[in-house]
């Protein structure tokens, strides 16, 4: 689902880049990690993230459940991100998923009040 190329040991930070090509997010983090996330999420993972009608998960909870399928390299890159960079990636993920699937997930589903 996701592939991550770890940044070199060099502490140089770069400006993040972001593109969506054929429903795949291509993101280079400030730390230089190259992340690809396929927006075609397995149906069972999507169902788990959305929960049933009695559950009201916020974006962070939904993303954490989905991110499990992205693998340990993604998690390591995500752990290196600051709070703002994480929030921007999370928000971009939900916006692009919504565009690709024409269905709400995350904030666009009304799951939080922020």
Secondary structure by P-SEA (a helix, b strand, c coil): cbbbbbcccccccccbbbbbcccbbbbbcccbbbbbbcccccaaaaaaaaccccccccaaaaaaaaaccccaaaaaaaaaccaaaaaaaaaaaaaaaaaacccccccccccccc
